[in-house]
Amino acid sequence: MSKPLLEVKDLKIYFPIKKGIRQKVASHVKAVDGVSFTINEGETLGLVGESGCGKSTTGRGVAQLLKTTEGKVLFQGESLQELSVKEMRSRRKDMQLVFQDPYASLNPRLTVEQILAEPLKAHGVERNKRRKLMEDIMEVCGLNKNYLHRYAHEFSGGQRQRIGIARALILKPKLIIADEPVAALDVSIQAQILNLLKDLQEGFGLTYLFISHDLSVVQHLCNRVAVMYLGRIVEIGEADKIFEKRLHPYTESLIDAIPISNPRKRKERIILQGDVPSPVDPPKGCAFVGRCPKVMAHCHTERPELMEHSDGHHVACHLYSLENKSVEVSSCSESSGNV
C-alpha cells in the first residue's frame, strides 16, 4: 500500500480586508475554509470546482507560497509551517509547480537555458553538470535541445507549457502541483500535454495535485477527485465512483455540464439558480444552500461535515448525514427490541 506523501489537515487561508485611514482589519475573505485531503505516493488527486472556489489558493498554500491562517500541511510527515525560510527553500526542490498560463509564467528576458538553469543554481547543482541535465529534461519533455538558446516568445503555447514542465521536473521533485496546466491551450495541444504528464508520472514516479475546472480532463488523468465549493471540499473519492455515482448536488451539476461528443444527442441539463455567495460572509449552514435544488430547512442553519458514505467516498451534504443518522437510530431500536 502507498504511503501518504502529502497530508492537508483543516487548512484555512483568510485574507484581511482593511478599511479606514488606520487600515484596521474589518473582515476577512475566507478563500480556503477548512480543507483536508491526503495524496499517496504515485497518485493523482484532481481538485475541481468553479472559478473562485479556492482551488489555486489551496495549491499555493500547500506549496507555502501563501501564508496559511490555520491547519497543517505535512509533506512526508514533516510540517511545512514549522520550517524556517531556509529549510523551506531546500524543501521546494521536492515540490514544484506548473502554472496555468505558459505565456505569463516564463520570463521573456531569459533564454530557455537560463530559465532551466535558475532552479539548478538555486539548489547548488554544479555548473559542469547543468548542461547535461537541461538537455536530458528537454528530450524527456519532447523538446529539441537546440531550442535552449531561444527565447520564450519564439515558441507556441504547447511548447511553452512543455518548457514550464521541464523547469518543474529538472530538480526531480516528488510532488507536482499543476494549476490548470492545459486551460490556456488548444484542445489538440491539451491532449499532448496530458499524455506527457501521464508518461512522466510513470517514468519518474511523480505524485500530482492537479487543479482544474474541466472535469473531462480530470476524468482522464486523476485517480481521485476532490470537489470544492466556496473554500470547502464537498465531495471526495475515487474518480470512477465520483463520475458514476456523484452524491453532492453541486457535483451533479458540474458533471452534467460536461459537453457530450454527439451533437445530435440531447440531455436534460441541471441549471443552477442564484449566485455564488461571498467568501467574506459565507452562509451559516451549507455553503450551497442558495443554489441547491434539494435544499432542506436545516441546510440554512447547520454546516454539513465531510462524512464517509461508502468505502473511501466522502460527502458533505445533509441528504446523507440524515441517512446515516436514520440507519443508526433504526439499528439502535432493533438492538433494544432484542434485549
C-alpha positions as a Python dict, from the first residue, in 0.01 Angstrom:
ca = {
    (1, 'M'): (0, 0, 0),
    (2, 'S'): (128, 350, -94),
    (3, 'K'): (229, 586, 186),
    (4, 'P'): (83, 936, 217),
    (5, 'L'): (319, 1186, 55),
    (6, 'L'): (107, 1491, 133),
    (7, 'E'): (-145, 1541, 415),
    (8, 'V'): (-351, 1859, 439),
    (9, 'K'): (-545, 1895, 764),
    (10, 'D'): (-816, 2159, 815),
    (11, 'L'): (-632, 2415, 603),
    (12, 'K'): (-759, 2774, 624),
    (13, 'I'): (-634, 3072, 428),
    (14, 'Y'): (-800, 3405, 508),
    (15, 'F'): (-713, 3741, 351),
    (16, 'P'): (-776, 4051, 566),
    (17, 'I'): (-996, 4337, 440),
    (18, 'K'): (-865, 4664, 576),
    (19, 'K'): (-1064, 4987, 600),
    (20, 'G'): (-1018, 5344, 715),
    (21, 'I'): (-715, 5567, 748),
    (22, 'R'): (-555, 5337, 1003),
    (23, 'Q'): (-620, 5033, 783),
    (24, 'K'): (-785, 4832, 1056),
    (25, 'V'): (-893, 4478, 970),
    (26, 'A'): (-1271, 4492, 922),
    (27, 'S'): (-1330, 4136, 799),
    (28, 'H'): (-1168, 3851, 606),
    (29, 'V'): (-1204, 3682, 269),
    (30, 'K'): (-1231, 3314, 359),
    (31, 'A'): (-1065, 3181, 43),
    (32, 'V'): (-994, 2836, 191),
    (33, 'D'): (-1207, 2742, 488),
    (34, 'G'): (-1113, 2407, 640),
    (35, 'V'): (-982, 2183, 361),
    (36, 'S'): (-848, 1833, 435),
    (37, 'F'): (-714, 1567, 199),
    (38, 'T'): (-433, 1316, 155),
    (39, 'I'): (-232, 1225, -156),
    (40, 'N'): (-44, 896, -164),
    (41, 'E'): (285, 842, -346),
    (42, 'G'): (236, 798, -721),
    (43, 'E'): (-125, 915, -708),
    (44, 'T'): (-303, 1200, -888),
    (45, 'L'): (-566, 1394, -694),
    (46, 'G'): (-785, 1624, -902),
    (47, 'L'): (-908, 1939, -727),
    (48, 'V'): (-1209, 2075, -917),
    (49, 'G'): (-1470, 2347, -888),
    (50, 'E'): (-1587, 2678, -1032),
    (51, 'S'): (-1355, 2975, -1072),
    (52, 'G'): (-1310, 3149, -738),
    (53, 'C'): (-1380, 2844, -521),
    (54, 'G'): (-1027, 2839, -372),
    (55, 'K'): (-853, 2570, -580),
    (56, 'S'): (-545, 2770, -679),
    (57, 'T'): (-521, 2927, -333),
    (58, 'T'): (-518, 2577, -183),
    (59, 'G'): (-236, 2473, -418),
    (60, 'R'): (-29, 2779, -331),
    (61, 'G'): (-97, 2725, 37),
    (62, 'V'): (28, 2366, 9),
    (63, 'A'): (350, 2494, -153),
    (64, 'Q'): (378, 2762, 120),
    (65, 'L'): (368, 3041, -138),
    (66, 'L'): (82, 3187, 66),
    (67, 'K'): (74, 3218, 442),
    (68, 'T'): (-176, 2977, 596),
    (69, 'T'): (-414, 3101, 867),
    (70, 'E'): (-481, 2766, 1033),
    (71, 'G'): (-434, 2396, 973),
    (72, 'K'): (-139, 2176, 885),
    (73, 'V'): (42, 2081, 565),
    (74, 'L'): (250, 1765, 616),
    (75, 'F'): (494, 1662, 343),
    (76, 'Q'): (642, 1316, 406),
    (77, 'G'): (523, 1355, 766),
    (78, 'E'): (702, 1689, 815),
    (79, 'S'): (502, 2004, 897),
    (80, 'L'): (593, 2267, 637),
    (81, 'Q'): (462, 2555, 852),
    (82, 'E'): (723, 2480, 1117),
    (83, 'L'): (1019, 2507, 877),
    (84, 'S'): (1237, 2817, 858),
    (85, 'V'): (1264, 3010, 531),
    (86, 'K'): (1598, 2844, 457),
    (87, 'E'): (1466, 2494, 534),
    (88, 'M'): (1154, 2555, 321),
    (89, 'R'): (1367, 2671, 29),
    (90, 'S'): (1566, 2349, 34),
    (91, 'R'): (1238, 2152, 59),
    (92, 'R'): (1100, 2319, -254),
    (93, 'K'): (1312, 2101, -480),
    (94, 'D'): (1079, 1814, -382),
    (95, 'M'): (758, 2005, -464),
    (96, 'Q'): (731, 2210, -783),
    (97, 'L'): (453, 2400, -961),
    (98, 'V'): (333, 2407, -1320),
    (99, 'F'): (136, 2728, -1378),
    (100, 'Q'): (-176, 2787, -1584),
    (101, 'D'): (-58, 3047, -1835),
    (102, 'P'): (254, 2941, -2028),
    (103, 'Y'): (279, 3294, -2171),
    (104, 'A'): (299, 3465, -1831),
    (105, 'S'): (492, 3202, -1632),
    (106, 'L'): (814, 3224, -1838),
    (107, 'N'): (1042, 3527, -1815),
    (108, 'P'): (1057, 3682, -2167),
    (109, 'R'): (1405, 3824, -2099),
    (110, 'L'): (1561, 3482, -2041),
    (111, 'T'): (1651, 3207, -2285),
    (112, 'V'): (1528, 2853, -2223),
    (113, 'E'): (1876, 2766, -2098),
    (114, 'Q'): (1864, 3048, -1841),
    (115, 'I'): (1510, 2951, -1734),
    (116, 'L'): (1613, 2590, -1673),
    (117, 'A'): (1940, 2690, -1507),
    (118, 'E'): (1769, 2905, -1242),
    (119, 'P'): (1643, 2619, -1020),
    (120, 'L'): (1974, 2433, -1064),
    (121, 'K'): (2169, 2738, -945),
    (122, 'A'): (1929, 2797, -654),
    (123, 'H'): (1984, 2443, -525),
    (124, 'G'): (2360, 2431, -573),
    (125, 'V'): (2392, 2195, -871),
    (126, 'E'): (2748, 2207, -1004),
    (127, 'R'): (2796, 2410, -1322),
    (128, 'N'): (2958, 2128, -1520),
    (129, 'K'): (2650, 1907, -1463),
    (130, 'R'): (2384, 2163, -1557),
    (131, 'R'): (2408, 2140, -1937),
    (132, 'K'): (2359, 1761, -1941),
    (133, 'L'): (2060, 1787, -1705),
    (134, 'M'): (1899, 2056, -1923),
    (135, 'E'): (1947, 1860, -2246),
    (136, 'D'): (1811, 1541, -2087),
    (137, 'I'): (1496, 1708, -1949),
    (138, 'M'): (1432, 1884, -2283),
    (139, 'E'): (1439, 1547, -2457),
    (140, 'V'): (1209, 1390, -2195),
    (141, 'C'): (956, 1672, -2243),
    (142, 'G'): (956, 1639, -2620),
    (143, 'L'): (1169, 1945, -2698),
    (144, 'N'): (1477, 1976, -2919),
    (145, 'K'): (1791, 2052, -2718),
    (146, 'N'): (1885, 2309, -2985),
    (147, 'Y'): (1597, 2524, -2851),
    (148, 'L'): (1799, 2608, -2540),
    (149, 'H'): (1926, 2936, -2687),
    (150, 'R'): (1581, 3060, -2791),
    (151, 'Y'): (1351, 3296, -2601),
    (152, 'A'): (1000, 3213, -2477),
    (153, 'H'): (823, 3432, -2737),
    (154, 'E'): (965, 3212, -3015),
    (155, 'F'): (755, 2913, -2907),
    (156, 'S'): (391, 2808, -2939),
    (157, 'G'): (166, 2773, -2634),
    (158, 'G'): (213, 2396, -2616),
    (159, 'Q'): (592, 2426, -2642),
    (160, 'R'): (595, 2692, -2370),
    (161, 'Q'): (399, 2467, -2137),
    (162, 'R'): (648, 2187, -2207),
    (163, 'I'): (926, 2428, -2105),
    (164, 'G'): (732, 2504, -1785),
    (165, 'I'): (701, 2132, -1715),
    (166, 'A'): (1074, 2082, -1788),
    (167, 'R'): (1157, 2359, -1540),
    (168, 'A'): (942, 2189, -1275),
    (169, 'L'): (1097, 1846, -1339),
    (170, 'I'): (1463, 1936, -1367),
    (171, 'L'): (1520, 1901, -989),
    (172, 'K'): (1347, 1558, -989),
    (173, 'P'): (1069, 1652, -742),
    (174, 'K'): (835, 1409, -570),
    (175, 'L'): (521, 1626, -594),
    (176, 'I'): (399, 1842, -883),
    (177, 'I'): (122, 2096, -817),
    (178, 'A'): (-28, 2154, -1162),
    (179, 'D'): (-254, 2461, -1158),
    (180, 'E'): (-481, 2438, -1464),
    (181, 'P'): (-184, 2342, -1685),
    (182, 'V'): (-389, 2294, -2004),
    (183, 'A'): (-662, 2559, -1961),
    (184, 'A'): (-493, 2812, -2192),
    (185, 'L'): (-416, 2559, -2470),
    (186, 'D'): (-600, 2433, -2777),
    (187, 'V'): (-781, 2100, -2741),
    (188, 'S'): (-532, 1907, -2956),
    (189, 'I'): (-239, 2051, -2758),
    (190, 'Q'): (-420, 1974, -2431),
    (191, 'A'): (-424, 1606, -2523),
    (192, 'Q'): (-48, 1610, -2591),
    (193, 'I'): (30, 1777, -2256),
    (194, 'L'): (-199, 1541, -2064),
    (195, 'N'): (-38, 1237, -2226),
    (196, 'L'): (304, 1385, -2145),
    (197, 'L'): (205, 1428, -1779),
    (198, 'K'): (90, 1065, -1767),
    (199, 'D'): (412, 938, -1924),
    (200, 'L'): (624, 1149, -1688),
    (201, 'Q'): (435, 1016, -1388),
    (202, 'E'): (511, 659, -1489),
    (203, 'G'): (873, 736, -1577),
    (204, 'F'): (960, 950, -1273),
    (205, 'G'): (717, 810, -1014),
    (206, 'L'): (559, 1153, -972),
    (207, 'T'): (267, 1248, -750),
    (208, 'Y'): (27, 1517, -878),
    (209, 'L'): (-211, 1765, -724),
    (210, 'F'): (-398, 1851, -1045),
    (211, 'I'): (-610, 2167, -1019),
    (212, 'S'): (-873, 2215, -1289),
    (213, 'H'): (-1228, 2325, -1365),
    (214, 'D'): (-1251, 2087, -1664),
    (215, 'L'): (-1395, 1758, -1541),
    (216, 'S'): (-1339, 1574, -1869),
    (217, 'V'): (-965, 1639, -1826),
    (218, 'V'): (-977, 1531, -1461),
    (219, 'Q'): (-1159, 1209, -1551),
    (220, 'H'): (-883, 1123, -1800),
    (221, 'L'): (-590, 1188, -1567),
    (222, 'C'): (-685, 1152, -1198),
    (223, 'N'): (-713, 857, -959),
    (224, 'R'): (-919, 1051, -705),
    (225, 'V'): (-1123, 1372, -722),
    (226, 'A'): (-1198, 1639, -460),
    (227, 'V'): (-1480, 1883, -542),
    (228, 'M'): (-1452, 2233, -389),
    (229, 'Y'): (-1722, 2492, -338),
    (230, 'L'): (-1667, 2828, -167),
    (231, 'G'): (-1342, 2725, 2),
    (232, 'R'): (-1463, 2384, 125),
    (233, 'I'): (-1445, 2029, -7),
    (234, 'V'): (-1799, 1899, -57),
    (235, 'E'): (-1715, 1558, -204),
    (236, 'I'): (-1402, 1345, -241),
    (237, 'G'): (-1344, 991, -359),
    (238, 'E'): (-1211, 769, -636),
    (239, 'A'): (-1260, 924, -980),
    (240, 'D'): (-1468, 632, -1112),
    (241, 'K'): (-1704, 649, -815),
    (242, 'I'): (-1741, 1027, -839),
    (243, 'F'): (-1835, 1013, -1207),
    (244, 'E'): (-2057, 704, -1180),
    (245, 'K'): (-2235, 788, -853),
    (246, 'R'): (-2198, 1154, -769),
    (247, 'L'): (-2360, 1232, -437),
    (248, 'H'): (-2349, 1607, -378),
    (249, 'P'): (-2594, 1820, -582),
    (250, 'Y'): (-2308, 2053, -678),
    (251, 'T'): (-2101, 1763, -815),
    (252, 'E'): (-2408, 1652, -1011),
    (253, 'S'): (-2437, 1993, -1176),
    (254, 'L'): (-2063, 2005, -1258),
    (255, 'I'): (-2060, 1662, -1423),
    (256, 'D'): (-2386, 1739, -1602),
    (257, 'A'): (-2216, 2043, -1760),
    (258, 'I'): (-1954, 1826, -1940),
    (259, 'P'): (-2024, 1858, -2316),
    (260, 'I'): (-2121, 1537, -2497),
    (261, 'S'): (-1937, 1441, -2817),
    (262, 'N'): (-2250, 1356, -3019),
    (263, 'P'): (-2409, 1683, -3144),
    (264, 'R'): (-2741, 1506, -3222),
    (265, 'K'): (-2778, 1370, -2873),
    (266, 'R'): (-2951, 1593, -2617),
    (267, 'K'): (-2971, 1564, -2242),
    (268, 'E'): (-3151, 1740, -1964),
    (269, 'R'): (-2927, 1999, -1804),
    (270, 'I'): (-2918, 2088, -1434),
    (271, 'I'): (-2921, 2469, -1438),
    (272, 'L'): (-2814, 2618, -1107),
    (273, 'Q'): (-3009, 2923, -994),
    (274, 'G'): (-2868, 3216, -798),
    (275, 'D'): (-2512, 3336, -746),
    (276, 'V'): (-2213, 3201, -557),
    (277, 'P'): (-2218, 3352, -204),
    (278, 'S'): (-1945, 3593, -98),
    (279, 'P'): (-1644, 3433, 76),
    (280, 'V'): (-1641, 3740, 302),
    (281, 'D'): (-1977, 3645, 453),
    (282, 'P'): (-2050, 3277, 369),
    (283, 'P'): (-2384, 3122, 469),
    (284, 'K'): (-2415, 2997, 827),
    (285, 'G'): (-2517, 2648, 720),
    (286, 'C'): (-2439, 2476, 392),
    (287, 'A'): (-2242, 2697, 151),
    (288, 'F'): (-2452, 2563, -141),
    (289, 'V'): (-2785, 2643, 24),
    (290, 'G'): (-2885, 2931, -205),
    (291, 'R'): (-2844, 2728, -527),
    (292, 'C'): (-2925, 2370, -425),
    (293, 'P'): (-3234, 2212, -587),
    (294, 'K'): (-3266, 1969, -292),
    (295, 'V'): (-3238, 2222, -7),
    (296, 'M'): (-3398, 2140, 330),
    (297, 'A'): (-3487, 2362, 628),
    (298, 'H'): (-3184, 2281, 844),
    (299, 'C'): (-2944, 2336, 549),
    (300, 'H'): (-2978, 2706, 634),
    (301, 'T'): (-2860, 2665, 994),
    (302, 'E'): (-2627, 2360, 1014),
    (303, 'R'): (-2299, 2319, 828),
    (304, 'P'): (-2271, 1962, 693),
    (305, 'E'): (-1947, 1783, 781),
    (306, 'L'): (-1750, 1572, 535),
    (307, 'M'): (-1860, 1215, 617),
    (308, 'E'): (-1783, 877, 463),
    (309, 'H'): (-2078, 748, 263),
    (310, 'S'): (-1913, 437, 122),
    (311, 'D'): (-1559, 296, 105),
    (312, 'G'): (-1335, 600, 53),
    (313, 'H'): (-1621, 815, -82),
    (314, 'H'): (-1689, 1119, 141),
    (315, 'V'): (-1960, 1383, 101),
    (316, 'A'): (-2063, 1693, 296),
    (317, 'C'): (-2440, 1701, 249),
    (318, 'H'): (-2735, 1674, 489),
    (319, 'L'): (-2908, 1434, 249),
    (320, 'Y'): (-2655, 1169, 350),
    (321, 'S'): (-2586, 1275, 710),
    (322, 'L'): (-2960, 1230, 779),
    (323, 'E'): (-2947, 894, 601),
    (324, 'N'): (-2662, 784, 831),
    (325, 'K'): (-2848, 906, 1138),
    (326, 'S'): (-3162, 716, 1042),
    (327, 'V'): (-2956, 398, 999),
    (328, 'E'): (-2807, 450, 1346),
    (329, 'V'): (-3149, 511, 1501),
    (330, 'S'): (-3304, 205, 1337),
    (331, 'S'): (-3014, -20, 1440),
    (332, 'C'): (-3041, 106, 1799),
    (333, 'S'): (-3415, 38, 1811),
    (334, 'E'): (-3364, -311, 1671),
    (335, 'S'): (-3099, -393, 1933),
    (336, 'S'): (-3317, -253, 2216),
    (337, 'G'): (-3604, -473, 2097),
    (338, 'N'): (-3386, -782, 2120),
    (339, 'V'): (-3292, -721, 2485),
}
